[in-house]
Amino acid sequence: MLNTKLLSLQLWSVRDLFSGDYAEMIRKVAGMGYNGIEFAGGYGNLSSDQMNALLKECGLVAIGSHVPYKQLTDNINAVIEYNLAIGNKYIICPGAPFKVKEDYIKMCDVFNNFGEICGKNGLLFGYHNHSYEFYPLEDGSIGYDILLNGTDPDKVFFEMDTGWVGFAGCDPVEYCKKFPGRFKLAHIKDYKAERSADGKAIQTDIGTGVMDFTKVIPALKENGTHYLIVEQEEGIGESIEYVNRSLKNLRKTIDNLELVGKLG
């Protein structure tokens, strides 16, 4: 069931503030009206007790934690212990070492294992895509499809980064139809039609780029997505300013969809 009232921010969006007062950064995110956060590779050196107190103070819910692949392989039990303590149930691998088709095939077993360990502790394990998983491999196959087809739906979910799917030339709506029930979380990200001089995506405020979220969000709801998470890694002005604009634009889109009954 898609909860459109609880909108979260992937904290990588404000990574420029990580080196300052981490707790104050969290307070600023809450002050904009976000009511959930997704951690990005760490917790500001705060203990689980300190983090719990901060989340309670700010009225925030932990909706996901991006944990580097190496950290999962080296010490997944510590990851589980911390996230259980702060009430976060979604553990997400934000990328993995893929080069050739065999890497994707082998990783299915690794992800299934992570998912089994997390599941035994009451947590959910997922994988977050970028764009490279959608580019054809040596035999023309698509790495993302290999992962979706080769992992156990009861052990592994996927966090669809809608912007990266679109930038890779694929359609998030079609993926929602093709793999029902697999996308429990989703990153809402927008980008411009033009590319940078070196061919990279130019991210922009949600609702000001090429993504049609009036189609994507209903498709996510139909797929069974639980929460929407804003991620914007660049924009005009300070990071705290453009993630604020994106939140407002996303809320407008959701309000309009509810008015016409697409999310009702």
Beta strands, then each sheet from edge to edge (+ up, - down):
strand 1: 7-10
strand 2: 36-40
strand 3: 61-66
strand 4: 90-93
strand 5: 124-128
strand 6: 156-161
strand 7: 185-188
strand 8: 190-191
strand 9: 203-204
strand 10: 227-230
sheet 1: 1+ 2+ 3+ 4+ 5+ 6+ 7+ 10+ 1+
sheet 2: 8+ 9-
end
